[in-house]
């Protein structure tokens, strides 16, 4: 009898643990593909949305960082996040606008340096409040964009593109267009 109870208890714990794991790894539900426009829209209410050219399928969502992974049939990966500037590690410093972007890039550069990877700043646009840089990670050039949109509250946009299917110039323009067209 105790053996059966033990087996049932292990089974219930496994089931509970696996269902929790699935909840954490499920993608956000606010990703919509528009067939006629051939765009994928990722929205994080109330902070805004990104309209991404092409069909991107939702992948895992990392709750801690707010990163939503999106995958395209050509094996490209786009990691996107939208959120309140107050939620950033330095959010209590009350930074606004481009100062948030500069601080984020400074921390990202330090982190990449600690990992033995260098970053190369490509665009620093204080008027449009974003920075775009490249880092060679896991054997591939990856492009990052971080910027803010000011509204009722400072909200950031984070993009990381990993692809072997686009040239450097196309990758840079792709991220820039997504950010500049974001709401």
MARFIPA-639472 format. One record per residue (C-alpha): residue in three letters; residue number from 1; x, y, z. Coordinates in nm, 4 decimals, padded with zeros to 6 digits. Layout:
BEGIN
<site residuo="ALA" num="NUM" c1="X" c2="Y" c3="Z"/>
...
***
This chain:
BEGIN
<site residuo="UNK" num="1" c1="00.0000" c2="00.0000" c3="00.0000"/>
<site residuo="UNK" num="2" c1="00.2816" c2="00.2437" c3="00.0895"/>
<site residuo="UNK" num="3" c1="00.4559" c2="00.1564" c3="-00.2362"/>
<site residuo="UNK" num="4" c1="00.1457" c2="00.2477" c3="-00.4394"/>
<site residuo="UNK" num="5" c1="00.1020" c2="00.5729" c3="-00.2456"/>
<site residuo="UNK" num="6" c1="00.4680" c2="00.6567" c3="-00.3064"/>
<site residuo="UNK" num="7" c1="00.4360" c2="00.5903" c3="-00.6793"/>
<site residuo="UNK" num="8" c1="00.1213" c2="00.8030" c3="-00.6973"/>
<site residuo="UNK" num="9" c1="00.2933" c2="01.0856" c3="-00.5051"/>
<site residuo="UNK" num="10" c1="00.5951" c2="01.0790" c3="-00.7391"/>
<site residuo="UNK" num="11" c1="00.3606" c2="01.0796" c3="-01.0383"/>
<site residuo="UNK" num="12" c1="00.1661" c2="01.3794" c3="-00.9062"/>
<site residuo="UNK" num="13" c1="00.4856" c2="01.5715" c3="-00.8278"/>
<site residuo="UNK" num="14" c1="00.6221" c2="01.5013" c3="-01.1750"/>
<site residuo="UNK" num="15" c1="00.2942" c2="01.6117" c3="-01.3313"/>
<site residuo="UNK" num="16" c1="00.2843" c2="01.9294" c3="-01.1225"/>
<site residuo="UNK" num="17" c1="00.6483" c2="02.0084" c3="-01.2005"/>
<site residuo="UNK" num="18" c1="00.6108" c2="01.9495" c3="-01.5721"/>
<site residuo="UNK" num="19" c1="00.2969" c2="02.1624" c3="-01.5948"/>
<site residuo="UNK" num="20" c1="00.4743" c2="02.4496" c3="-01.4146"/>
<site residuo="UNK" num="21" c1="00.7658" c2="02.4164" c3="-01.6554"/>
<site residuo="UNK" num="22" c1="00.5314" c2="02.4381" c3="-01.9520"/>
<site residuo="UNK" num="23" c1="00.3678" c2="02.7501" c3="-01.8115"/>
<site residuo="UNK" num="24" c1="00.7004" c2="02.9298" c3="-01.7831"/>
<site residuo="UNK" num="25" c1="00.8168" c2="02.8304" c3="-02.1298"/>
<site residuo="UNK" num="26" c1="00.4942" c2="02.9109" c3="-02.3160"/>
<site residuo="UNK" num="27" c1="00.5089" c2="03.2136" c3="-02.5422"/>
<site residuo="UNK" num="28" c1="00.3184" c2="03.5307" c3="-02.4791"/>
<site residuo="UNK" num="29" c1="-00.0254" c2="03.5267" c3="-02.6376"/>
<site residuo="UNK" num="30" c1="00.0038" c2="03.8700" c3="-02.7971"/>
<site residuo="UNK" num="31" c1="00.1837" c2="03.7710" c3="-03.1159"/>
<site residuo="UNK" num="32" c1="-00.0264" c2="03.7977" c3="-03.4303"/>
<site residuo="UNK" num="33" c1="00.0615" c2="03.7319" c3="-03.7940"/>
<site residuo="UNK" num="34" c1="-00.1211" c2="03.9514" c3="-04.0480"/>
<site residuo="UNK" num="35" c1="-00.1404" c2="03.7556" c3="-04.3739"/>
<site residuo="UNK" num="36" c1="-00.2356" c2="04.0531" c3="-04.5941"/>
<site residuo="UNK" num="37" c1="00.0380" c2="04.2828" c3="-04.4586"/>
<site residuo="UNK" num="38" c1="00.2852" c2="03.9947" c3="-04.4177"/>
<site residuo="UNK" num="39" c1="00.3887" c2="04.1234" c3="-04.0763"/>
<site residuo="UNK" num="40" c1="00.4036" c2="03.9793" c3="-03.7273"/>
<site residuo="UNK" num="41" c1="00.2964" c2="04.2097" c3="-03.4448"/>
<site residuo="UNK" num="42" c1="00.4299" c2="04.1591" c3="-03.0946"/>
<site residuo="UNK" num="43" c1="00.2477" c2="04.3605" c3="-02.8269"/>
<site residuo="UNK" num="44" c1="00.3273" c2="04.4061" c3="-02.4607"/>
<site residuo="UNK" num="45" c1="00.0384" c2="04.6033" c3="-02.3135"/>
<site residuo="UNK" num="46" c1="00.0432" c2="04.8775" c3="-02.1996"/>
<site residuo="UNK" num="47" c1="00.3991" c2="04.9533" c3="-02.3158"/>
<site residuo="UNK" num="48" c1="00.3641" c2="04.9206" c3="-02.6919"/>
<site residuo="UNK" num="49" c1="00.4110" c2="04.6972" c3="-02.9908"/>
<site residuo="UNK" num="50" c1="00.6574" c2="04.5995" c3="-03.2608"/>
<site residuo="UNK" num="51" c1="00.5521" c2="04.5327" c3="-03.6191"/>
<site residuo="UNK" num="52" c1="00.8007" c2="04.2862" c3="-03.7644"/>
<site residuo="UNK" num="53" c1="00.8190" c2="04.2223" c3="-04.1402"/>
<site residuo="UNK" num="54" c1="00.7560" c2="03.8598" c3="-04.2353"/>
<site residuo="UNK" num="55" c1="00.6124" c2="03.5553" c3="-04.0620"/>
<site residuo="UNK" num="56" c1="00.7684" c2="03.4855" c3="-03.7245"/>
<site residuo="UNK" num="57" c1="00.6519" c2="03.2020" c3="-03.5013"/>
<site residuo="UNK" num="58" c1="00.6382" c2="03.2411" c3="-03.1244"/>
<site residuo="UNK" num="59" c1="00.8984" c2="03.0487" c3="-02.9296"/>
<site residuo="UNK" num="60" c1="00.9822" c2="03.0450" c3="-02.5630"/>
<site residuo="UNK" num="61" c1="00.9177" c2="03.3391" c3="-02.3345"/>
<site residuo="UNK" num="62" c1="01.1647" c2="03.4111" c3="-02.0560"/>
<site residuo="UNK" num="63" c1="00.9682" c2="03.5651" c3="-01.7722"/>
<site residuo="UNK" num="64" c1="01.2667" c2="03.7065" c3="-01.5800"/>
<site residuo="UNK" num="65" c1="01.4053" c2="03.9104" c3="-01.8695"/>
<site residuo="UNK" num="66" c1="01.0800" c2="03.9572" c3="-02.0593"/>
<site residuo="UNK" num="67" c1="01.2442" c2="03.8158" c3="-02.3715"/>
<site residuo="UNK" num="68" c1="01.0100" c2="03.6718" c3="-02.6313"/>
<site residuo="UNK" num="69" c1="01.1847" c2="03.4422" c3="-02.8795"/>
<site residuo="UNK" num="70" c1="01.0534" c2="03.4474" c3="-03.2356"/>
<site residuo="UNK" num="71" c1="01.1620" c2="03.2050" c3="-03.5059"/>
<site residuo="UNK" num="72" c1="01.1457" c2="03.2208" c3="-03.8840"/>
<site residuo="UNK" num="73" c1="01.1469" c2="02.9261" c3="-04.1238"/>
<site residuo="UNK" num="74" c1="01.4964" c2="03.0219" c3="-04.2524"/>
<site residuo="UNK" num="75" c1="01.6403" c2="02.9502" c3="-03.9005"/>
<site residuo="UNK" num="76" c1="01.6649" c2="03.3178" c3="-03.8042"/>
<site residuo="UNK" num="77" c1="01.5896" c2="03.4081" c3="-03.4432"/>
<site residuo="UNK" num="78" c1="01.4616" c2="03.7429" c3="-03.3203"/>
<site residuo="UNK" num="79" c1="01.4488" c2="03.8111" c3="-02.9489"/>
<site residuo="UNK" num="80" c1="01.2191" c2="04.0989" c3="-02.8544"/>
<site residuo="UNK" num="81" c1="01.1250" c2="04.2691" c3="-02.5307"/>
<site residuo="UNK" num="82" c1="00.9109" c2="04.5703" c3="-02.4492"/>
<site residuo="UNK" num="83" c1="00.8728" c2="04.7068" c3="-02.0995"/>
<site residuo="UNK" num="84" c1="00.8825" c2="04.9886" c3="-01.8522"/>
<site residuo="UNK" num="85" c1="01.2166" c2="05.1651" c3="-01.8073"/>
<site residuo="UNK" num="86" c1="01.1518" c2="05.1357" c3="-01.4327"/>
<site residuo="UNK" num="87" c1="01.1830" c2="04.7554" c3="-01.4619"/>
<site residuo="UNK" num="88" c1="01.5448" c2="04.7757" c3="-01.5784"/>
<site residuo="UNK" num="89" c1="01.8255" c2="04.7018" c3="-01.3271"/>
<site residuo="UNK" num="90" c1="01.8931" c2="05.0746" c3="-01.2961"/>
<site residuo="UNK" num="91" c1="01.5243" c2="05.1741" c3="-01.3033"/>
<site residuo="UNK" num="92" c1="01.5332" c2="05.3405" c3="-00.9624"/>
<site residuo="UNK" num="93" c1="01.7802" c2="05.5981" c3="-01.0935"/>
<site residuo="UNK" num="94" c1="01.4863" c2="05.7841" c3="-01.2568"/>
<site residuo="UNK" num="95" c1="01.6649" c2="05.8098" c3="-01.5918"/>
<site residuo="UNK" num="96" c1="01.4594" c2="05.9165" c3="-01.8929"/>
<site residuo="UNK" num="97" c1="01.4997" c2="05.9223" c3="-02.2713"/>
<site residuo="UNK" num="98" c1="01.8390" c2="05.8667" c3="-02.4251"/>
<site residuo="UNK" num="99" c1="02.0059" c2="05.8464" c3="-02.0809"/>
<site residuo="UNK" num="100" c1="01.8283" c2="05.5086" c3="-02.0371"/>
<site residuo="UNK" num="101" c1="01.9693" c2="05.3888" c3="-02.3705"/>
<site residuo="UNK" num="102" c1="02.3231" c2="05.4967" c3="-02.2835"/>
<site residuo="UNK" num="103" c1="02.3072" c2="05.3278" c3="-01.9437"/>
<site residuo="UNK" num="104" c1="02.1704" c2="05.0051" c3="-02.0909"/>
<site residuo="UNK" num="105" c1="02.4433" c2="04.9898" c3="-02.3558"/>
<site residuo="UNK" num="106" c1="02.7101" c2="05.0593" c3="-02.0935"/>
<site residuo="UNK" num="107" c1="02.5902" c2="04.7618" c3="-01.8868"/>
<site residuo="UNK" num="108" c1="02.5574" c2="04.5374" c3="-02.1931"/>
<site residuo="UNK" num="109" c1="02.9102" c2="04.6255" c3="-02.3067"/>
<site residuo="UNK" num="110" c1="03.0511" c2="04.5452" c3="-01.9622"/>
<site residuo="UNK" num="111" c1="02.8651" c2="04.2139" c3="-01.9603"/>
<site residuo="UNK" num="112" c1="02.9941" c2="04.1174" c3="-02.3076"/>
<site residuo="UNK" num="113" c1="03.3476" c2="04.2157" c3="-02.2064"/>
<site residuo="UNK" num="114" c1="03.3212" c2="03.9874" c3="-01.9003"/>
<site residuo="UNK" num="115" c1="03.2131" c2="03.7056" c3="-02.1342"/>
<site residuo="UNK" num="116" c1="03.5229" c2="03.7651" c3="-02.3497"/>
<site residuo="UNK" num="117" c1="03.3180" c2="03.9020" c3="-02.6388"/>
<site residuo="UNK" num="118" c1="03.3525" c2="04.2467" c3="-02.7818"/>
<site residuo="UNK" num="119" c1="03.0768" c2="04.4774" c3="-02.8948"/>
<site residuo="UNK" num="120" c1="03.0962" c2="04.7201" c3="-03.1815"/>
<site residuo="UNK" num="121" c1="02.8672" c2="05.0216" c3="-03.1622"/>
<site residuo="UNK" num="122" c1="02.7133" c2="05.0831" c3="-03.5042"/>
<site residuo="UNK" num="123" c1="02.4509" c2="05.3528" c3="-03.4439"/>
<site residuo="UNK" num="124" c1="02.4040" c2="05.5925" c3="-03.1538"/>
<site residuo="UNK" num="125" c1="02.1061" c2="05.8134" c3="-03.2359"/>
<site residuo="UNK" num="126" c1="02.0221" c2="06.0468" c3="-02.9475"/>
<site residuo="UNK" num="127" c1="01.7438" c2="06.2215" c3="-03.1440"/>
<site residuo="UNK" num="128" c1="01.5554" c2="05.8960" c3="-03.2050"/>
<site residuo="UNK" num="129" c1="01.6680" c2="05.7480" c3="-02.8704"/>
<site residuo="UNK" num="130" c1="01.8294" c2="05.4194" c3="-02.9702"/>
<site residuo="UNK" num="131" c1="02.1629" c2="05.2431" c3="-03.0058"/>
<site residuo="UNK" num="132" c1="02.2456" c2="04.9529" c3="-03.2342"/>
<site residuo="UNK" num="133" c1="02.5506" c2="04.7310" c3="-03.1936"/>
<site residuo="UNK" num="134" c1="02.7029" c2="04.4021" c3="-03.3040"/>
<site residuo="UNK" num="135" c1="02.8579" c2="04.1232" c3="-03.1012"/>
<site residuo="UNK" num="136" c1="03.0050" c2="03.7928" c3="-03.2213"/>
<site residuo="UNK" num="137" c1="02.8421" c2="03.5295" c3="-02.9979"/>
<site residuo="UNK" num="138" c1="02.8150" c2="03.1536" c3="-03.0416"/>
<site residuo="UNK" num="139" c1="02.9961" c2="03.1675" c3="-03.3759"/>
<site residuo="UNK" num="140" c1="02.7617" c2="03.4199" c3="-03.5364"/>
<site residuo="UNK" num="141" c1="02.7415" c2="03.7972" c3="-03.5655"/>
<site residuo="UNK" num="142" c1="02.4390" c2="03.9121" c3="-03.3683"/>
<site residuo="UNK" num="143" c1="02.2809" c2="04.2533" c3="-03.3930"/>
<site residuo="UNK" num="144" c1="02.1228" c2="04.4300" c3="-03.0977"/>
<site residuo="UNK" num="145" c1="01.9062" c2="04.7379" c3="-03.0761"/>
<site residuo="UNK" num="146" c1="01.7927" c2="04.9058" c3="-02.7582"/>
<site residuo="UNK" num="147" c1="01.5810" c2="05.2185" c3="-02.7574"/>
<site residuo="UNK" num="148" c1="01.3097" c2="05.4010" c3="-02.5701"/>
<site residuo="UNK" num="149" c1="00.9771" c2="05.5519" c3="-02.6621"/>
<site residuo="UNK" num="150" c1="00.8505" c2="05.8253" c3="-02.4374"/>
<site residuo="UNK" num="151" c1="00.4807" c2="05.8503" c3="-02.3716"/>
<site residuo="UNK" num="152" c1="00.2962" c2="05.8614" c3="-02.0437"/>
<site residuo="UNK" num="153" c1="00.5841" c2="05.6505" c3="-01.9147"/>
<site residuo="UNK" num="154" c1="00.9302" c2="05.5676" c3="-02.0480"/>
<site residuo="UNK" num="155" c1="00.9085" c2="05.2309" c3="-02.2279"/>
<site residuo="UNK" num="156" c1="01.1980" c2="05.0414" c3="-02.3841"/>
<site residuo="UNK" num="157" c1="01.2299" c2="04.8225" c3="-02.6927"/>
<site residuo="UNK" num="158" c1="01.4975" c2="04.5512" c3="-02.7068"/>
<site residuo="UNK" num="159" c1="01.5768" c2="04.3533" c3="-03.0204"/>
<site residuo="UNK" num="160" c1="01.8409" c2="04.0875" c3="-03.0858"/>
<site residuo="UNK" num="161" c1="01.8676" c2="03.9378" c3="-03.4353"/>
<site residuo="UNK" num="162" c1="02.0587" c2="03.6134" c3="-03.4948"/>
<site residuo="UNK" num="163" c1="02.0694" c2="03.5173" c3="-03.8608"/>
<site residuo="UNK" num="164" c1="02.2984" c2="03.3832" c3="-04.1264"/>
<site residuo="UNK" num="165" c1="02.0447" c2="03.4692" c3="-04.3982"/>
<site residuo="UNK" num="166" c1="02.0807" c2="03.8492" c3="-04.3967"/>
<site residuo="UNK" num="167" c1="02.3835" c2="04.0626" c3="-04.4690"/>
<site residuo="UNK" num="168" c1="02.5093" c2="04.3035" c3="-04.2039"/>
<site residuo="UNK" num="169" c1="02.3524" c2="04.6021" c3="-04.3808"/>
<site residuo="UNK" num="170" c1="02.0162" c2="04.4282" c3="-04.4193"/>
<site residuo="UNK" num="171" c1="02.0197" c2="04.3152" c3="-04.0540"/>
<site residuo="UNK" num="172" c1="02.0938" c2="04.6675" c3="-03.9333"/>
<site residuo="UNK" num="173" c1="01.8222" c2="04.8229" c3="-04.1478"/>
<site residuo="UNK" num="174" c1="01.5739" c2="04.5521" c3="-04.0468"/>
<site residuo="UNK" num="175" c1="01.6166" c2="04.6246" c3="-03.6748"/>
<site residuo="UNK" num="176" c1="01.6173" c2="04.9999" c3="-03.7309"/>
<site residuo="UNK" num="177" c1="01.2897" c2="04.9822" c3="-03.9261"/>
<site residuo="UNK" num="178" c1="01.1220" c2="04.7688" c3="-03.6593"/>
<site residuo="UNK" num="179" c1="01.2205" c2="05.0132" c3="-03.3860"/>
<site residuo="UNK" num="180" c1="01.1379" c2="05.3320" c3="-03.5719"/>
<site residuo="UNK" num="181" c1="00.7966" c2="05.1960" c3="-03.6745"/>
<site residuo="UNK" num="182" c1="00.7157" c2="05.0700" c3="-03.3225"/>
<site residuo="UNK" num="183" c1="00.4337" c2="05.2202" c3="-03.1254"/>
***
